[in-house]
């Protein structure tokens, strides 16, 4: 019995070490197989699986980590083969897109950034999992035609400012600016810009707290509104 336990213990140690070694090799492979971006960032890691389209239009800072499931797309035209109507000719839209990601940006997993114009993510932004950032929408002017064939509209740049924190399952819509050091709560859909040092939640997202410099603490947005009305 003692011998069997010893063998099992050795086997477990071997399996753990092998798993760690495989994971390290995967990280190394992910790093050395990165495409050529618009610049040459240092210490960049984007884990597998990943999908990167037009990397020459994507600029990344140093010490960036993007977890598995990242989708970085800088579109130059629409529609592509999968979005083209087989029954009629469609005009092609052209885009001069650009994605800029600052230093020390981190994402747990499932970050989707799709640009038709420009998406700017400043330094030290923290992304949770399953986040969609898209600066254009599929058209829906005609309810008699599949929306995938109606082109892209409402294109407007997106800015996510320094040090902000974007929570789980957040969607950020075209034209939105997330203020510096602001927080977007989980499952929020951000349709309007959020000021600096605010907490916004909901669908559509609304500011519920703001940072007060005088007291160095978070203040309820409703308390601020009452105070402003009383003055």
C-alpha positions as CSV (number, residue, x, y, z in Angstrom):
1,X,0.0,0.0,0.0
2,X,2.8,2.4,0.9
3,X,4.5,1.6,-2.4
4,X,1.3,2.3,-4.4
5,X,0.9,5.7,-2.6
6,X,4.4,6.6,-3.5
7,X,3.9,5.7,-7.2
8,X,0.7,7.8,-7.3
9,X,2.5,10.8,-5.7
10,X,5.3,10.6,-8.2
11,X,2.7,10.3,-11.1
12,X,0.8,13.4,-9.9
13,X,4.0,15.4,-9.7
14,X,5.0,14.3,-13.2
15,X,1.6,15.3,-14.6
16,X,1.7,18.7,-12.9
17,X,5.2,19.4,-14.2
18,X,4.2,18.2,-17.7
19,X,1.1,20.5,-17.7
20,X,3.2,23.5,-16.6
21,X,5.8,22.8,-19.3
22,X,3.1,22.5,-22.0
23,X,1.5,25.8,-20.9
24,X,4.9,27.6,-20.9
25,X,5.5,26.2,-24.4
26,X,2.1,27.4,-25.6
27,X,2.9,30.9,-24.2
28,X,6.2,30.9,-26.1
29,X,4.6,29.8,-29.3
30,X,1.9,32.4,-29.0
31,X,4.5,35.1,-28.5
32,X,6.8,34.1,-31.4
33,X,3.9,33.6,-33.9
34,X,2.5,37.1,-33.4
35,X,1.9,39.0,-36.7
36,X,3.8,42.2,-37.7
37,X,1.8,45.1,-36.2
38,X,2.0,48.8,-37.1
39,X,4.7,49.2,-34.5
40,X,7.1,47.0,-32.5
41,X,5.8,46.7,-28.9
42,X,7.9,45.1,-26.2
43,X,6.8,42.2,-24.0
44,X,3.5,41.7,-25.8
45,X,1.4,38.6,-25.2
46,X,-1.8,37.6,-26.9
47,X,-2.8,34.1,-26.0
48,X,-4.3,31.4,-28.3
49,X,-7.0,31.2,-29.7
50,X,-6.9,34.7,-31.3
51,X,-8.0,36.4,-34.5
52,X,-6.2,39.4,-35.8
53,X,-7.1,41.1,-39.0
54,X,-5.0,43.8,-40.7
55,X,-2.4,44.0,-38.0
56,X,-0.5,46.7,-39.8
57,X,-3.3,49.0,-38.8
58,X,-3.1,48.0,-35.1
59,X,-0.6,49.7,-32.7
60,X,0.1,48.3,-29.3
61,X,2.0,49.6,-26.3
62,X,4.6,47.8,-24.2
63,X,3.7,45.1,-21.6
64,X,0.3,44.4,-23.0
65,X,-1.4,41.1,-22.1
66,X,-4.6,39.9,-23.9
67,X,-6.0,36.6,-22.8
68,X,-7.5,33.8,-25.0
69,X,-10.3,34.6,-27.4
70,X,-9.1,38.0,-28.5
71,X,-10.5,39.4,-31.7
72,X,-8.7,42.5,-33.1
73,X,-10.1,43.7,-36.4
74,X,-9.2,46.9,-38.3
75,X,-11.6,46.7,-41.2
76,X,-10.7,48.2,-44.6
77,X,-13.8,47.3,-46.5
78,X,-17.3,45.8,-46.2
79,X,-18.9,43.5,-47.2
80,X,-16.5,40.6,-47.2
81,X,-17.3,37.2,-48.8
82,X,-19.5,36.0,-45.9
83,X,-21.5,39.2,-45.7
84,X,-22.3,39.6,-49.4
85,X,-25.8,39.1,-50.8
86,X,-25.7,36.2,-53.3
87,X,-28.7,37.6,-55.2
88,X,-27.6,41.1,-56.0
89,X,-24.6,43.4,-56.4
90,X,-23.6,45.5,-53.4
91,X,-21.5,48.6,-53.3
92,X,-18.3,48.2,-51.2
93,X,-17.6,50.5,-48.3
94,X,-14.0,51.5,-47.7
95,X,-12.5,52.3,-44.3
96,X,-9.3,53.9,-43.0
97,X,-9.4,52.1,-39.7
98,X,-7.0,52.2,-36.8
99,X,-6.7,50.5,-33.4
100,X,-4.4,51.9,-30.8
101,X,-3.8,50.1,-27.5
102,X,-1.6,51.7,-24.8
103,X,1.0,50.4,-22.4
104,X,0.2,47.8,-19.8
105,X,-3.4,47.1,-21.0
106,X,-4.7,43.8,-19.7
107,X,-7.6,41.6,-20.7
108,X,-8.7,38.4,-19.0
109,X,-10.2,36.8,-22.1
110,X,-12.7,37.4,-25.0
111,X,-11.8,41.0,-25.9
112,X,-13.4,42.0,-29.2
113,X,-12.2,45.2,-30.8
114,X,-13.6,46.0,-34.2
115,X,-12.7,49.3,-35.9
116,X,-14.1,51.0,-39.0
117,X,-12.8,54.4,-37.9
118,X,-10.5,54.6,-34.8
119,X,-10.6,52.9,-31.4
120,X,-8.1,54.3,-28.8
121,X,-7.5,52.4,-25.6
122,X,-5.1,54.4,-23.3
123,X,-2.5,53.1,-20.8
124,X,-3.3,50.8,-17.9
125,X,-6.9,49.9,-18.9
126,X,-8.2,46.8,-17.2
127,X,-10.6,44.6,-19.2
128,X,-12.5,41.6,-17.6
129,X,-13.9,38.8,-19.9
130,X,-16.2,39.0,-22.9
131,X,-16.1,42.6,-23.9
132,X,-17.2,44.0,-27.2
133,X,-16.0,47.4,-28.5
134,X,-17.2,48.3,-32.0
135,X,-17.2,51.7,-33.6
136,X,-19.8,50.9,-36.3
137,X,-23.2,49.1,-36.5
138,X,-24.9,47.0,-39.1
139,X,-27.6,48.9,-40.9
140,X,-31.2,48.3,-40.1
141,X,-33.0,50.8,-42.3
142,X,-35.0,48.1,-44.1
143,X,-36.8,45.4,-42.1
144,X,-37.5,43.4,-45.3
145,X,-33.8,42.7,-45.9
146,X,-31.3,40.7,-43.9
147,X,-29.3,43.2,-41.8
148,X,-26.0,41.6,-42.7
149,X,-26.5,42.9,-46.2
150,X,-27.3,46.5,-45.3
151,X,-23.8,47.8,-44.8
152,X,-22.2,49.6,-41.8
153,X,-23.5,52.9,-40.4
154,X,-23.3,55.2,-37.4
155,X,-19.5,54.9,-37.5
156,X,-17.9,57.0,-34.8
157,X,-14.5,56.8,-32.9
158,X,-14.3,55.2,-29.4
159,X,-11.9,56.3,-26.7
160,X,-11.3,54.4,-23.4
161,X,-9.1,56.7,-21.3
162,X,-6.2,55.9,-18.9
163,X,-6.7,53.5,-16.0
164,X,-10.3,52.7,-16.5
165,X,-11.8,49.3,-15.6
166,X,-14.3,47.6,-17.9
167,X,-16.3,44.8,-16.3
168,X,-17.6,41.5,-17.4
169,X,-19.8,41.2,-20.5
170,X,-19.7,45.0,-21.3
171,X,-20.6,46.4,-24.8
172,X,-19.3,49.8,-25.8
173,X,-21.1,51.4,-28.7
174,X,-19.9,53.8,-31.4
175,X,-19.0,57.4,-30.4
176,X,-18.5,56.6,-26.7
177,X,-15.7,58.0,-24.6
178,X,-15.0,56.3,-21.2
179,X,-13.4,58.8,-18.9
180,X,-10.1,58.5,-17.2
181,X,-10.1,56.1,-14.1
182,X,-13.8,55.3,-14.6
183,X,-15.5,52.0,-14.0
184,X,-18.1,50.3,-16.2
185,X,-20.0,47.6,-14.2
186,X,-20.6,44.1,-15.5
187,X,-23.3,43.4,-18.1
188,X,-23.5,47.1,-19.1
189,X,-24.2,48.5,-22.5
190,X,-22.5,51.9,-22.9
191,X,-24.4,54.1,-25.4
192,X,-23.3,57.5,-24.1
193,X,-19.9,58.9,-22.9
194,X,-19.0,58.6,-19.2
195,X,-17.0,61.4,-17.5
196,X,-13.7,60.9,-15.6
197,X,-13.7,59.1,-12.3
198,X,-17.3,57.8,-12.5
199,X,-18.9,54.4,-12.0
200,X,-21.6,53.6,-14.6
201,X,-23.8,50.5,-14.8
202,X,-26.9,49.2,-16.6
203,X,-28.3,49.0,-20.1
204,X,-28.1,51.7,-21.2
205,X,-25.3,52.5,-18.7
206,X,-25.9,55.4,-16.3
207,X,-23.5,57.0,-13.8
208,X,-24.3,56.0,-10.3
209,X,-21.3,57.3,-8.5
210,X,-18.6,59.9,-8.9
211,X,-15.3,60.4,-7.2
212,X,-15.2,63.5,-5.0
213,X,-11.7,65.0,-4.7
214,X,-12.5,67.0,-1.6
215,X,-13.4,64.0,0.5
216,X,-11.4,61.4,-1.5
217,X,-14.4,59.0,-1.7
218,X,-17.1,57.8,-4.0
219,X,-20.4,59.9,-3.8
220,X,-23.7,58.7,-5.1
221,X,-24.8,60.5,-8.3
222,X,-28.2,61.1,-6.8
223,X,-26.7,62.9,-3.8
224,X,-24.7,65.1,-6.2
225,X,-27.9,65.9,-8.2
226,X,-29.8,66.9,-5.0
227,X,-26.9,69.1,-3.8
228,X,-26.7,70.9,-7.2
229,X,-30.4,71.5,-7.3
230,X,-30.3,73.0,-3.7
231,X,-27.7,75.6,-4.7
